[in-house]
Amino acid sequence: DFYSNPNKRARIKIVVATYSLLQNRSAAARVLKEFQFKCIIVDESHNLKERNSQRCKLAMPLLKEAKRLILLSGTPALARPVELWAQLHCINSELFGSYTAF
């Protein structure tokens, strides 16, 4: 009913979603696109390191549209700093423009 009833979705104040929901075949991923989030908190944000992954492609537009974005990760990014691009681009796409320039 949540997926098909916009009135129920309009009353929702908090959404908790897992990375596994961020797949093209997921009805939840399609519904999440309809929300206009004021704040998104991303735990284990290092999971968004591969910009061409399905997960990252579905998450980035949501994250960029949020008024506030908090990225949490305890995993150091020492091996490949380029893996930080997707996260930084979501925070400030003007400062961290294209992947190639980064």
N, C-alpha and C positions, 0 to 999 in steps of 0.2 A: 504494500500500500504506500509506503514511503516513496518508492520510485515513481509511482503513477499519480500521486496526489500532491499537487503544488501547495495546497493549503496547509498540509501537515509540514511540508518542508519550510514554509514561511515562518513557522513557530519555533524552529530549531535555533538554539543559541550556541551550542557547542557540538562539534563533529570530531570524533576520533576515528582516524582511518589508518590502515596499515599500508605498507608499500605494496603488498600483494594485491591490493585493490586497484593499483595503478597499472592496469592492463587494458588494452583495447577492447577486449571481450567483456569487461566488467561493467555491469549496469551502474554500479556505484561510481565508477570513474566518469561516466557520462553525466550523472546527476551532480557530482561535485563541480562540474564546469558551470552549472547554473547558479551556484552560490557566489555571493560577493563578500568574501571574508574580510573582516576588519583586522584580524590577527591570525597568523599561521605560525605554529611552533613545529619545527621539523626536528625530531630526534634522530640521531644517527644520520645526520645530513651527509656524511661521507658516502652514503649509498647513492648519492646523486652525482657521482664523479664521471660517469660516461655519458657525455652529452647526446650521443646518438641512440642510447638505450630507450626502449619503450617507456620505462618508468620515468626517466628524465624528461622525455618529450611530453608526457602527460602532466608531470608535476610543474615544470617550469612556467607555463602560462598561469596556473593557479597561484604560484608563489609570486610572480611578478605583479599580479593584479591586487594582491593583498595590501591593505594600508600599512600594516606592520608585519615584519618577518623576523623570526628568531630561528637561527640555525644552531643546532647543538650537535657536537661530536667530540668524543674523547680520543679519536683516532688521529694521530699526527699524519700530515701530508708531506712526508719528506722525500719519497721516491720520485714522484712526478707532480710538480707544482701545477701543471696544466690541468690536473684533475680537480683543482679548485675552481676552474673557470665557471662551470655551471652554477655553483653556489654563489660566487661573487657577482655573476651576471644577473642573477635574480635579485640580489640586494640593490645593485645600482648598475643598470644596463648602459647608462651613459658613460660612467667611469670605466667599466669593464666591458667595452663594446664587443667587438668580434672575437671569436675564438682564435682566428689567425693572428690578429694583432696582439692578443694576450701572450 
